């Protein structure tokens, strides 16, 4: 047995919170080949009568994505929603300055809604608060959500959509603190505008869930004062504040890369604290939650964009090819999201198809799963329950960027209706197995259902059109239970899902 041992404990009576199913959301932006060549490709061998690729749809359905953020992203800050409705042959072609591409508006509001329905997902709509404001926002919401009898709702009906779309979640702009953003603003400018937009939308429908923009990342010079200022203006009218973050690897520093989730967790904690500060300052009884509506690993494609296809429809952008290492970091981020599920109620893996995505689609061939697809799939399938307070005592290593980091991280999810616990564990050690010794306090009659592991001999291994299954999960016999003690061997550099059935539970 390896010397690397991690002690983990869960207690049947210590449940922190329920997991909101929308924690496993995703994001589709009019960016690169996400829409044109990903979601939509008429003429492809798998395309349905609407031009939607059914091979992509099948892979999305398997992920059981409950909500998808749309249409951006940076794209939304100059988005004119009126261009994306009505007869397709009458829609204008526009210049997309965010991504230096042409937007034909072939896929607009109604088309994407119908695609999301086929995928089994709700839509999180984003509003343009870069170049537009209150009037456009309220008109758009009326078009989408009012039954009829008013100008904009009747316009929708004249376009062939009798029933409202009924979008419940609305983002109030995107990354408005970013100088790269069209129409970026100071915290005061944005806070005032977002607060008034939120007030107007709540007057229309108090049940709408509104997401105000937080910082674009923890490295922004205005973080966390941005959150405090914006919430001062918006707290009474919004339900969530957004948090965006991407993990990046610097050179060959694998140990710091695998610790990127520590930076992510500190970011969440800081936003949690800022929310509580503003709540106390306003003497409010209301809770504002967090929407991590952009997160992923993103570094492979940075600085490698080509100018050869500028001002084209569906130009290739940000097509990161993900490694096993990347999948482990995604797994670590998912563990953090679950650990903070009390405050983080929604999250969107950015993005879904082709652009920094778990799914790749070849223009002439098939679609396939990237390495990062699998941790997301496992959590979407098995982490829908309640978060168990999971205590992890693991040996540590030193990372250049983040100091002392545990080799093993883990979270347990109670699925009471199934009498099951799902453990999600990562072993960050490059060469050694980790023996996880798990105490199942208060659970009786426990037995192992399965132990799924994602690992590979080469940590830089990827999946591709030619080898779509080079990195894929497998079931192993590396976990046993004796009484209330679970022992599991976690392979080096591995993502693990251990599902445990139990017969009794002390509450």
C-alpha positions as CSV (number, residue, x, y, z in Angstrom):
1,X,0.0,0.0,0.0
2,X,1.1,3.6,-0.7
3,X,2.2,5.9,2.0
4,X,-0.2,8.5,0.7
5,X,-3.3,8.2,2.9
6,X,-6.3,10.5,3.2
7,X,-8.9,10.3,6.0
8,X,-12.4,11.4,5.0
9,X,-15.5,11.5,7.2
10,X,-19.1,12.0,6.6
11,X,-21.9,11.9,9.2
12,X,-25.5,11.0,8.3
13,X,-26.8,13.9,10.4
14,X,-24.6,16.6,9.0
15,X,-26.1,17.8,5.8
16,X,-25.3,21.3,4.7
17,X,-27.8,22.0,1.9
18,X,-29.6,20.7,-1.1
19,X,-28.0,20.9,-4.5
20,X,-29.9,23.2,-7.0
21,X,-30.1,21.2,-10.3
22,X,-29.1,24.4,-12.1
23,X,-25.6,24.0,-10.7
24,X,-25.0,21.8,-13.8
25,X,-25.9,24.4,-16.4
26,X,-23.9,25.4,-19.5
27,X,-23.5,28.3,-21.9
28,X,-23.9,28.8,-25.6
29,X,-22.7,32.1,-27.1
30,X,-22.7,33.3,-30.7
31,X,-19.0,32.8,-30.7
32,X,-16.8,30.7,-33.1
33,X,-18.5,27.5,-34.1
34,X,-20.7,27.2,-31.0
35,X,-23.8,28.0,-33.0
36,X,-22.9,27.8,-36.7
37,X,-21.1,24.5,-37.1
38,X,-22.0,23.3,-33.6
39,X,-25.6,23.6,-32.6
40,X,-26.7,24.3,-36.2
41,X,-25.3,22.8,-39.4
42,X,-27.9,22.2,-42.2
43,X,-26.6,19.7,-44.7
44,X,-24.6,17.7,-42.1
45,X,-25.4,14.0,-42.2
46,X,-26.9,14.2,-38.7
47,X,-28.9,17.4,-39.2
48,X,-32.6,17.3,-38.5
49,X,-35.4,19.1,-40.4
50,X,-34.4,22.4,-38.6
51,X,-30.7,22.0,-39.4
52,X,-29.8,21.1,-35.8
53,X,-27.1,18.4,-35.5
54,X,-28.6,15.5,-33.7
55,X,-25.3,14.0,-32.8
56,X,-24.5,17.1,-30.8
57,X,-28.1,17.1,-29.3
58,X,-27.6,13.5,-28.2
59,X,-24.4,14.3,-26.3
60,X,-26.0,17.4,-24.7
61,X,-29.1,15.4,-23.6
62,X,-26.8,12.8,-22.0
63,X,-25.4,15.6,-19.8
64,X,-28.9,16.5,-18.6
65,X,-28.1,20.2,-18.7
66,X,-30.9,22.0,-16.9
67,X,-30.3,25.6,-18.0
68,X,-28.2,27.2,-20.8
69,X,-27.0,30.8,-20.8
70,X,-27.6,32.6,-24.1
71,X,-26.7,34.5,-26.3
72,X,-23.5,35.8,-24.6
73,X,-21.0,36.5,-23.2
74,X,-19.1,39.4,-24.8
75,X,-21.5,39.1,-27.8
76,X,-24.5,40.3,-25.8
77,X,-23.0,43.8,-25.1
78,X,-23.9,45.0,-28.6
79,X,-26.8,42.5,-29.1
80,X,-29.9,44.0,-30.8
81,X,-32.6,41.4,-30.0
82,X,-34.9,42.8,-32.6
83,X,-32.5,41.5,-35.3
84,X,-33.0,37.9,-34.0
85,X,-36.8,37.7,-34.2
86,X,-39.3,37.5,-37.1
87,X,-38.9,35.9,-40.5
88,X,-35.4,34.6,-41.0
89,X,-35.1,35.9,-44.5
90,X,-35.8,39.4,-43.3
91,X,-33.2,39.5,-40.6
92,X,-30.1,41.7,-41.1
93,X,-26.6,40.5,-41.2
94,X,-24.5,42.3,-38.6
95,X,-20.9,42.9,-37.7
96,X,-20.0,41.2,-34.4
97,X,-17.3,43.4,-32.9
98,X,-16.8,41.2,-29.9
99,X,-15.4,38.3,-31.9
100,X,-14.7,40.0,-35.3
101,X,-17.2,37.8,-37.1
102,X,-20.4,38.2,-39.1
103,X,-23.7,37.4,-37.4
104,X,-26.3,36.3,-40.0
105,X,-29.1,36.0,-37.4
106,X,-30.1,32.7,-39.0
107,X,-30.3,31.3,-35.5
108,X,-32.3,33.7,-33.4
109,X,-34.4,33.7,-30.3
110,X,-37.1,31.3,-31.5
111,X,-34.7,28.9,-33.1
112,X,-32.4,28.7,-30.1
113,X,-35.4,28.2,-27.8
114,X,-36.6,25.3,-29.9
115,X,-33.1,23.8,-29.9
116,X,-33.0,24.1,-26.1
117,X,-36.4,22.4,-25.8
118,X,-35.0,19.5,-27.9
119,X,-32.0,19.4,-25.6
120,X,-34.2,19.3,-22.5
121,X,-32.9,22.6,-21.1
122,X,-34.3,25.9,-19.9
123,X,-32.8,29.2,-21.2
124,X,-31.0,31.8,-19.1
125,X,-31.4,34.9,-21.2
126,X,-28.8,37.7,-21.1
127,X,-29.7,41.4,-21.7
128,X,-27.5,43.9,-23.4
129,X,-26.6,46.6,-20.9
130,X,-23.5,47.6,-22.9
131,X,-25.0,49.7,-25.7
132,X,-28.7,49.6,-24.5
133,X,-30.7,50.1,-21.4
134,X,-34.0,50.1,-19.5
135,X,-36.4,50.6,-22.5
136,X,-34.9,47.9,-24.6
137,X,-34.8,45.5,-21.6
138,X,-38.4,45.9,-20.7
139,X,-39.5,45.6,-24.4
140,X,-37.5,42.4,-24.8
141,X,-39.0,40.9,-21.6
142,X,-42.5,41.8,-22.8
143,X,-41.8,40.2,-26.2
144,X,-40.6,37.0,-24.5
145,X,-42.9,36.6,-21.5
146,X,-46.2,38.5,-21.9
147,X,-49.2,36.5,-23.1
148,X,-50.6,39.1,-25.6
149,X,-52.6,42.3,-26.0
150,X,-49.6,44.6,-25.9
151,X,-47.3,45.9,-28.7
152,X,-44.3,43.7,-28.2
153,X,-46.1,40.5,-27.1
154,X,-48.4,40.9,-30.1
155,X,-45.4,41.3,-32.3
156,X,-44.2,37.9,-31.1
157,X,-47.5,36.4,-31.9
158,X,-47.3,37.9,-35.4
159,X,-44.0,36.1,-35.7
160,X,-45.8,32.7,-35.2
161,X,-45.2,32.2,-31.5
162,X,-48.6,32.4,-29.7
163,X,-47.5,31.3,-26.3
164,X,-44.9,33.2,-24.3
165,X,-41.4,31.7,-24.0
166,X,-41.6,32.2,-20.2
167,X,-37.8,32.7,-19.6
168,X,-37.4,32.9,-15.8
169,X,-33.7,33.8,-15.4
170,X,-32.3,37.0,-16.9
171,X,-28.6,38.2,-16.8
172,X,-28.3,42.0,-16.5
173,X,-25.4,42.3,-19.0
174,X,-22.1,40.6,-19.1
175,X,-18.7,41.4,-17.5
176,X,-19.5,45.1,-17.4
177,X,-16.2,45.8,-15.4
178,X,-14.1,44.6,-18.3
179,X,-12.3,47.1,-20.6
180,X,-12.7,44.6,-23.4
181,X,-16.4,44.9,-23.1
182,X,-18.4,47.1,-25.5
183,X,-20.1,49.7,-23.2
184,X,-18.0,48.8,-20.1
185,X,-18.9,50.9,-17.1
186,X,-17.7,51.9,-13.6
187,X,-19.3,50.1,-10.7
188,X,-21.4,53.2,-10.0
189,X,-22.5,53.6,-13.6
190,X,-23.4,49.9,-14.0
191,X,-24.9,49.6,-10.5
192,X,-27.3,52.5,-11.1
193,X,-28.3,51.1,-14.6
194,X,-28.7,47.5,-13.5
195,X,-30.7,48.5,-10.4
196,X,-33.2,50.5,-12.5
197,X,-33.5,47.7,-15.1
198,X,-34.0,45.1,-12.3
199,X,-36.7,47.3,-10.7
200,X,-38.5,47.7,-14.0
201,X,-38.4,43.9,-14.7
202,X,-39.6,43.1,-11.2
203,X,-42.5,45.5,-11.7
204,X,-43.5,43.5,-14.7
205,X,-43.0,40.1,-12.9
206,X,-41.7,39.8,-9.4
207,X,-41.0,36.1,-9.9
208,X,-38.3,36.7,-12.4
209,X,-34.8,35.7,-11.2
210,X,-32.3,38.4,-12.0
211,X,-28.5,38.0,-12.1
212,X,-26.4,41.2,-11.7
213,X,-22.8,41.2,-13.0
214,X,-20.0,40.7,-10.5
215,X,-16.3,40.9,-11.2
216,X,-15.0,39.2,-14.4
217,X,-12.4,37.5,-12.3
218,X,-10.6,37.8,-8.9
219,X,-7.6,39.5,-10.6
220,X,-9.7,42.5,-11.7
221,X,-8.3,45.7,-10.0
222,X,-11.8,46.7,-8.8
223,X,-12.5,43.3,-7.1
224,X,-14.2,43.0,-4.6
225,X,-15.2,46.7,-4.3
226,X,-17.1,46.2,-7.6
227,X,-19.4,43.7,-5.9
228,X,-20.0,45.9,-2.9
229,X,-20.8,49.0,-4.9
230,X,-23.0,47.2,-7.4
231,X,-25.0,45.4,-4.7
232,X,-25.5,48.8,-2.9
233,X,-27.6,49.8,-5.9
234,X,-29.2,46.5,-6.8
235,X,-29.6,44.4,-3.6
236,X,-33.3,44.9,-3.2
237,X,-34.1,44.0,-6.8
238,X,-31.7,41.2,-7.8
239,X,-31.5,37.5,-6.8
240,X,-27.9,36.6,-7.8
241,X,-24.6,38.1,-8.5
242,X,-22.4,36.5,-11.2
243,X,-18.9,35.2,-10.8
244,X,-16.7,34.3,-13.8
245,X,-13.5,32.3,-13.6
246,X,-11.2,30.3,-15.9
247,X,-8.4,28.0,-14.9
248,X,-5.1,28.4,-16.8
249,X,-1.8,26.5,-16.7
250,X,1.4,28.5,-16.7
251,X,4.2,26.6,-18.5
252,X,4.8,23.2,-17.1
253,X,3.6,24.0,-13.6
254,X,1.2,21.1,-13.2
255,X,1.0,21.3,-9.4
256,X,-0.1,24.9,-9.4
257,X,-2.6,24.2,-12.2
258,X,-4.1,21.4,-10.2
259,X,-4.5,23.9,-7.4
260,X,-6.5,26.4,-9.4
261,X,-9.6,25.3,-7.6
262,X,-8.2,26.8,-4.4
263,X,-8.1,30.2,-6.1
264,X,-11.7,29.6,-7.3
265,X,-12.8,28.7,-3.8
266,X,-11.2,31.8,-2.3
267,X,-13.0,33.9,-5.0
268,X,-16.3,32.4,-4.0
269,X,-15.6,33.0,-0.3
270,X,-14.8,36.6,-0.9
271,X,-18.0,37.2,-2.8
272,X,-20.0,35.4,-0.1
273,X,-18.4,37.7,2.4
274,X,-19.2,40.8,0.3
275,X,-22.8,39.8,0.0
276,X,-23.1,39.4,3.7
277,X,-21.5,42.8,4.3
278,X,-24.0,44.5,2.0
279,X,-26.9,42.6,3.5
280,X,-25.8,43.7,7.0
281,X,-25.2,47.3,5.9
282,X,-28.7,47.5,4.3
283,X,-30.3,45.8,7.3
284,X,-31.9,43.4,4.9
285,X,-33.5,40.0,5.5
286,X,-33.1,39.0,1.9
287,X,-30.4,36.7,0.7
288,X,-28.6,37.2,-2.6
289,X,-27.0,34.1,-4.0
290,X,-24.2,33.5,-6.5
291,X,-24.4,32.4,-10.2
292,X,-21.1,31.1,-11.5
293,X,-22.4,31.6,-15.0
294,X,-19.0,31.2,-16.7
295,X,-16.3,28.7,-15.6
296,X,-14.0,26.3,-17.2
297,X,-10.4,25.6,-18.1
298,X,-9.2,28.0,-20.9
299,X,-5.6,28.5,-22.0
300,X,-4.8,26.3,-24.9
301,X,-6.1,28.6,-27.6
302,X,-5.2,32.0,-26.0
303,X,-3.1,34.1,-28.4
304,X,-3.5,31.6,-31.2
305,X,-6.4,33.1,-33.1
306,X,-6.0,33.5,-36.8
307,X,-6.8,36.7,-38.7
308,X,-7.3,34.8,-42.0
309,X,-11.0,34.3,-41.5
310,X,-12.0,37.7,-40.0
311,X,-15.6,38.8,-40.6
312,X,-16.8,35.3,-41.5
313,X,-19.8,33.4,-40.1
314,X,-18.7,30.8,-37.6
315,X,-15.0,31.5,-37.7
316,X,-12.9,29.0,-35.7
317,X,-12.2,30.5,-32.2
318,X,-11.2,29.2,-28.8
319,X,-11.3,25.5,-29.8
320,X,-9.3,24.2,-26.9
321,X,-8.4,20.5,-27.0
322,X,-8.6,19.2,-23.5
323,X,-6.2,16.9,-21.7
324,X,-6.6,14.5,-18.7
325,X,-5.0,17.3,-16.6
326,X,-7.8,19.7,-17.7
327,X,-10.4,17.1,-16.7
328,X,-9.0,16.8,-13.2
329,X,-9.1,20.6,-12.8
330,X,-12.7,20.6,-14.0
331,X,-13.4,17.9,-11.4
332,X,-11.8,20.0,-8.7
333,X,-13.9,23.0,-9.7
334,X,-17.1,20.8,-9.5
335,X,-16.1,19.7,-6.0
336,X,-15.8,23.4,-5.0
337,X,-19.2,24.2,-6.5
338,X,-20.8,21.4,-4.6
339,X,-19.1,22.4,-1.3
340,X,-20.6,25.9,-1.7
341,X,-24.0,24.8,-3.0
342,X,-25.7,26.8,-0.2
343,X,-24.6,30.1,-1.8
344,X,-23.9,29.0,-5.4
345,X,-27.2,28.1,-6.8
346,X,-26.5,28.2,-10.5
347,X,-23.4,27.6,-12.6
348,X,-22.7,27.5,-16.3
349,X,-19.8,25.5,-17.8
350,X,-18.5,27.7,-20.6
351,X,-19.2,26.7,-23.2
352,X,-21.0,23.7,-24.6
353,X,-20.0,23.0,-28.2
354,X,-16.7,23.6,-30.0
355,X,-15.6,26.8,-28.2
356,X,-13.8,25.9,-24.9
357,X,-16.3,23.0,-24.7
358,X,-16.9,19.5,-23.5
359,X,-18.3,18.5,-27.0
360,X,-16.5,18.9,-30.3
361,X,-18.2,18.6,-33.6
362,X,-16.3,17.9,-36.9
363,X,-17.8,19.8,-39.9
364,X,-17.8,16.7,-42.1
365,X,-17.8,14.0,-39.4
366,X,-19.0,13.1,-36.0
367,X,-19.2,14.8,-32.6
368,X,-17.2,13.5,-29.7
369,X,-16.7,13.9,-26.0
370,X,-13.7,15.8,-24.7
371,X,-12.0,14.8,-21.5
372,X,-13.8,17.4,-19.5
373,X,-17.2,16.0,-20.5
374,X,-16.9,13.2,-18.0
375,X,-16.5,14.9,-14.6
376,X,-19.4,17.2,-15.6
377,X,-21.5,14.2,-16.7
378,X,-20.8,12.3,-13.4
379,X,-21.8,15.2,-11.2
380,X,-24.9,16.0,-13.3
381,X,-26.0,12.3,-13.0
382,X,-25.0,11.5,-9.4
383,X,-24.7,14.8,-7.5
384,X,-28.4,15.7,-7.4
385,X,-29.1,15.5,-3.8
386,X,-27.8,17.0,-0.5
387,X,-24.3,18.0,0.3
388,X,-22.8,16.1,3.2
389,X,-20.3,18.0,5.4
390,X,-17.2,16.2,4.2
391,X,-14.1,16.4,6.3
392,X,-10.9,15.6,4.4
393,X,-7.5,15.1,6.1
394,X,-4.9,14.6,3.3
395,X,-1.2,14.9,3.0
396,X,-0.2,18.2,1.2
397,X,2.3,19.3,-1.4
398,X,3.8,22.7,-2.1
399,X,2.7,24.6,-5.2
400,X,4.5,27.7,-6.5
401,X,1.3,29.7,-7.0
402,X,-0.9,28.7,-4.1
403,X,1.3,27.3,-1.3
404,X,0.3,24.1,0.5
405,X,-2.4,22.0,-1.3
406,X,-4.0,18.7,-0.3
407,X,-3.3,15.8,-2.7
408,X,-6.8,14.5,-2.2
409,X,-10.0,16.5,-2.4
410,X,-13.5,15.0,-2.0
411,X,-17.1,15.8,-1.4
412,X,-20.0,13.5,-0.5
413,X,-23.6,13.8,-1.8
414,X,-26.5,12.2,-0.1
415,X,-29.2,10.9,-2.4
416,X,-31.7,9.9,0.3
417,X,-34.5,8.9,-2.0
418,X,-32.1,6.3,-3.5
419,X,-30.4,5.4,-0.2
420,X,-27.1,6.2,-1.8
421,X,-24.0,8.3,-1.2
422,X,-21.9,9.5,-4.1
423,X,-18.3,10.5,-3.4
424,X,-16.4,12.7,-5.9
425,X,-12.7,12.5,-5.3
426,X,-9.5,13.8,-7.0
427,X,-6.0,12.5,-6.4
428,X,-3.5,15.2,-7.5
429,X,-0.4,13.1,-7.0
430,X,1.5,12.6,-10.2
431,X,2.9,9.1,-9.4
432,X,1.4,7.6,-6.3
433,X,-1.9,6.0,-5.5
434,X,-3.8,7.5,-2.6
435,X,-5.6,5.3,-0.1
436,X,-8.8,7.1,0.9
437,X,-10.2,5.8,4.3
438,X,-13.8,7.0,4.6
439,X,-15.7,6.9,7.8
440,X,-19.5,6.5,7.1
441,X,-20.8,7.7,10.5
442,X,-24.5,7.0,11.1
443,X,-24.9,4.8,7.9
444,X,-25.5,1.1,8.3
445,X,-25.6,-1.8,5.8
446,X,-23.3,0.1,3.4
447,X,-22.0,-1.6,0.2
448,X,-20.2,-0.3,-2.9
449,X,-22.4,0.1,-6.0
450,X,-19.5,1.1,-8.3
451,X,-16.2,2.9,-8.5
452,X,-15.7,4.9,-11.6
453,X,-12.2,6.3,-12.4
454,X,-11.0,8.7,-15.1
455,X,-7.2,8.5,-15.6
456,X,-4.7,7.8,-18.3
457,X,-1.0,6.8,-18.6
458,X,-0.3,10.2,-20.2
459,X,-1.7,13.2,-18.3
460,X,-1.6,15.2,-21.6
461,X,-3.7,12.6,-23.4
462,X,-6.7,14.0,-25.4
463,X,-9.7,12.7,-27.3
464,X,-10.0,13.5,-31.0
465,X,-11.9,12.8,-34.2
466,X,-9.6,9.9,-34.9
467,X,-9.5,8.6,-31.3
468,X,-12.7,9.8,-29.5
469,X,-12.3,7.3,-26.6
470,X,-8.6,7.6,-25.8
471,X,-9.5,9.1,-22.4
472,X,-12.7,7.7,-21.0
473,X,-13.9,6.5,-17.6
474,X,-13.8,2.9,-16.6
475,X,-15.2,0.9,-13.7
476,X,-12.7,-0.6,-11.3
477,X,-12.7,-2.8,-8.2
478,X,-10.7,-0.6,-6.0
479,X,-13.2,0.2,-3.2
480,X,-14.3,-2.0,-0.3
481,X,-16.5,-1.5,2.8
482,X,-16.1,-3.1,6.2
483,X,-18.8,-2.0,8.6
484,X,-19.0,1.7,8.4
485,X,-15.5,2.1,6.9
486,X,-14.9,2.6,3.1
487,X,-11.4,2.0,1.7
488,X,-10.7,3.2,-1.8
489,X,-7.6,3.2,-3.9
490,X,-7.4,6.4,-6.0
491,X,-5.0,6.1,-8.9
492,X,-2.4,8.9,-9.6
493,X,-3.8,11.9,-11.3
494,X,-7.4,10.6,-11.3
495,X,-11.0,11.6,-11.0
496,X,-13.1,9.2,-9.0
497,X,-16.8,8.6,-8.4
498,X,-17.6,6.1,-5.7
499,X,-21.3,5.3,-5.2
500,X,-22.3,3.6,-2.0
501,X,-25.6,2.1,-1.1
502,X,-26.8,2.0,2.5
503,X,-29.7,0.3,4.3
504,X,-30.1,2.6,7.4
505,X,-29.4,6.1,8.4
506,X,-29.4,7.9,11.7
507,X,-30.8,11.4,11.4
